[in-house]
Amino acid sequence: MSFYAPKISSRPKRSEIPSGELCSHCNGKCCRYIALPIDKPTTYEEFDYVRWYILHDKTAVFVENGDWFLLVNTPCKELGPDNRCMIYEKRPQICREYSTEKCEYDDLFVFEQYFETPDQVEEYAEAVLGPRPGADFRTPRPAVKLPLV
């Protein structure tokens, strides 16, 4: 799974766009995901929670400026086919506080750490914490009893 990123070369640079018209050149990048802060994992149990997040569809975890975030790749239900907000006058406060001055129009989404598979998390945990004491994170699959025919 990779984070949705449009071709940068096919769009004008931010500096070439007249003031107030940036959104009309954007694909609604800011409305295609949510990123929620999470505590930095410091134990194997906490890293296991990060693995659990990533086991869900369209999720990843990234680190930016030392802060950890759960990324859920899902578009806003009110993002229109023209990549504009269909409830602009009634949009939530978080959207009202967001400005094009700090928007991600030019952002290439390069992070300090980016985890999109459970194995990446486990490898990172082992690198940071050392080998898991006493056991591997992989446990044997329970035996399945088949009905007698």
C-alpha positions in Angstrom: 0.0 0.0 0.0 1.4 3.4 -0.8 0.1 6.8 0.1 -1.8 8.6 -2.6 0.5 11.2 -4.2 -0.3 12.9 -7.5 2.2 13.6 -10.2 3.8 16.8 -9.1 5.1 17.7 -12.6 1.6 18.0 -14.1 0.6 20.8 -11.8 1.7 24.4 -11.6 4.1 25.4 -8.8 2.6 27.1 -5.9 4.5 30.3 -6.8 2.8 30.3 -10.2 -0.8 30.3 -8.9 -2.6 33.5 -8.1 -3.5 34.2 -4.5 -6.8 32.5 -3.5 -6.7 30.0 -6.4 -4.5 27.2 -5.0 -7.4 24.8 -4.2 -8.6 24.9 -7.8 -5.3 23.4 -8.9 -5.2 20.8 -6.2 -6.6 17.2 -6.0 -7.9 17.7 -2.5 -4.8 16.0 -0.9 -5.7 17.3 2.6 -9.2 15.7 2.3 -8.0 12.2 1.3 -6.7 11.0 4.7 -6.7 11.5 8.4 -3.6 11.5 10.6 -4.1 11.0 14.3 -1.3 11.5 16.9 -0.4 8.3 18.8 2.0 7.8 21.7 5.5 6.9 20.7 5.9 3.1 21.4 8.5 2.3 23.9 7.8 -1.4 24.7 7.1 -4.5 22.7 3.5 -4.4 23.9 3.1 -0.8 22.5 4.8 -1.8 19.2 2.3 -4.6 19.0 -0.5 -2.0 19.0 1.2 -0.3 16.1 1.3 -3.6 14.2 -2.4 -4.0 14.9 -3.2 -0.6 13.4 -1.3 -1.5 10.3 -3.1 -4.8 9.9 -6.2 -2.8 9.0 -6.8 -1.8 5.4 -5.5 1.6 4.2 -3.5 2.4 7.3 0.1 3.3 8.0 2.1 4.9 10.8 4.6 7.6 10.3 6.9 9.8 12.4 7.3 13.5 11.7 9.5 15.8 13.8 9.7 13.0 16.4 5.9 12.7 16.7 4.1 9.5 15.8 0.8 9.4 13.8 -1.7 6.8 12.6 -2.5 7.5 9.0 -5.8 6.3 7.6 -6.1 6.7 3.8 -9.8 7.5 3.3 -11.3 10.5 1.5 -13.7 12.8 3.2 -17.3 11.8 2.4 -18.0 15.5 1.4 -15.1 15.8 -1.1 -16.7 16.5 -4.4 -15.8 15.2 -7.9 -14.1 18.6 -8.5 -11.9 18.0 -5.4 -13.7 20.8 -3.5 -15.7 20.7 -0.3 -19.4 20.1 -0.8 -20.3 21.4 2.6 -17.9 24.4 2.7 -20.3 26.7 4.6 -21.0 24.0 7.2 -17.5 22.4 7.3 -16.0 21.3 10.7 -13.9 23.6 12.8 -10.7 21.7 12.0 -11.3 22.4 8.3 -12.0 26.1 9.0 -8.7 26.4 10.9 -6.7 24.8 8.0 -5.2 27.3 5.6 -3.6 27.2 2.2 -0.5 28.8 3.8 0.4 25.6 5.5 -1.3 23.1 3.1 0.4 20.1 1.5 0.1 21.2 -2.1 3.9 20.9 -2.6 4.5 18.2 0.1 6.2 15.0 -1.2 5.4 13.1 2.1 8.9 12.2 3.1 8.9 11.1 6.7 11.5 10.2 9.3 9.9 6.8 9.6 7.1 5.2 7.6 5.6 1.8 8.4 3.1 0.1 6.2 3.6 -3.5 7.1 3.6 -5.3 10.4 7.0 -6.8 9.7 8.5 -3.3 9.3 7.2 -2.5 12.8 8.6 -5.7 14.3 12.0 -5.1 12.7 12.1 -1.5 13.9 11.1 -2.6 17.4 13.9 -5.2 17.5 16.4 -2.6 16.3 15.3 -0.1 19.0 14.6 -2.5 21.9 16.8 -5.5 21.1 15.5 -9.0 20.7 12.1 -9.8 22.2 12.8 -11.5 25.5 11.7 -15.1 25.6 9.6 -15.3 22.4 9.2 -14.3 18.8 6.2 -12.2 18.0 5.0 -14.9 15.7 3.0 -17.6 17.5 2.0 -20.9 15.9 -1.4 -20.9 14.3 -3.9 -22.9 16.4 -4.7 -26.4 15.0 -8.0 -26.7 13.3 -10.0 -29.8 13.9 -11.7 -31.0 10.8 -15.1 -32.8 11.1 -15.0 -36.5 10.5 -16.6 -37.5 7.3 
